[in-house]
């Protein structure tokens, strides 16, 4: 499984009831992405990529695209 598939999988597990086609455009506070789903998402991403996100990165992780930028800091290319 590639990194993009892992990333998408984390979103699918954490944010329920969102169409696959809508995941790439998701932003925090969109349908299903509340504070609880956010923490589940962070956990799923940490597990998928075997990393520990800094607190600032958890706070800044505000969209699907922003998350891709943050993961680059951890040498993870999607």
N, C-alpha and C positions, 0 to 999 in steps of 0.2 A: 504494500500500500504506500502510495506516495504522500508527500507532505500536504498537498492540497486536499487529498482525500481525507487525511487525518483531521485537517482543519475543518472541512465541511462536516465531517462526522461529529466533531465536538459540538458544533452549532446544532446539528440535528438532535443530539442527545439532550442538550441543555435547554433549547428553546422549542417547546412543543407547539404543534398546530401552526407551523409556518410552512408554506409551500417551498419545495426545493428551489424553484425558479426565483424566489424572493430572497433567499439567504444572502446572496452577494450584495444586495442593496440594504441590508439590515443596519439599523442604528439603535443604540440604546434607547429604551422607552418606546420602541416600536412594538407592534403586536407580539406579546409573549416575552419580550426581553425586559423583564423587571429586575429589581435588585436581587431577588432569589435566583432567578435564571442566570444573572450575571455571575454570581459566585459559583454556580454549577458549571458554567462555561469556563471560568478561569481554572477550575479544578480539572475539567476534562482536557483543556489545552495543556496544562502542566503534566498530566498523566500521559497524554498522547506523545508529547515531545520530550518527556523526561527533563523538564526544566522547573525552576522556581521563579515565578514572576515577581519582580519588585513591586512594592506597594504602589509606587507612582505609576507603573505600567498598568496595574489593575484598575486604577482610577482613570487613566487616560484611554483605556480600551473602550472606545465609545461607538465603534462601528466595525463592520466586517473588514473594510479597507484599512482603517486605523490599526486593527489587530495585525494585519499583514505587515505593516510598517514596524510595529512593536516587535514582532517575531524576528525581523531582520536583525535587531540588536542582539538576538540570541543565536545568530548565525543559522537561522532557519529560513530557507527560501521556499516560497510557495509557487 
